[in-house]
């Protein structure tokens, strides 16, 4: 073998090994710590999820102008019953058939909402339902960013006492449900406060 060729081959092999070790070192160095991952998890949770408690309290005070709640279930299910104040952008053609092939329509309807400069919150069937996550991903990939209600329709409608705190003002689920094609208006109840009455009021 030509001595010059052997030197070139050795140089290539050594350079490749050094490059691989350097790349491995950089990747290992950039690996996030457990604390970094925990912080990132909570950053994401707080950025994406909306508390149903906070939403219900806004409704009870009539503070419904700073958000748009979107029901992703089918039009038939929405018209039967939905969370009060919600509009419908169906991700389902009917209860058993997804409308993911209607991406153009879904994007168009959400783009129209973004023009209102309000927080957009989506919900679907239940907490583990992936519809809201899939639609949220599709929207984010197209520059539309939505938040996600911490519970779904089933928890809101059928398990009201499961997620409402014992110490919270007693409330009736029926006051937070609407029927038909319109979003509906919540019943204003107000919340008791030590600042409302008495000598020791604020």
Secondary structure, DSSP 8 states (H G I E B T S, - for coil): --HHHHHHHHHHHHHHHHHHHHHHHHHHHH---HHHHHHHHHHHHHHHEE-HHHHHHHHHHT--SSEEEEE-S-HHHHHH-EETTEEE--SEEETTEE-GGGHHHHHHHHHHHHTT--EEEEE-SSTT-SHHHHHHHHHHHTT---EEESS-HHHHHH-HHHHS-TTS----GGGGEE-SSS-----------TTSSSTT--
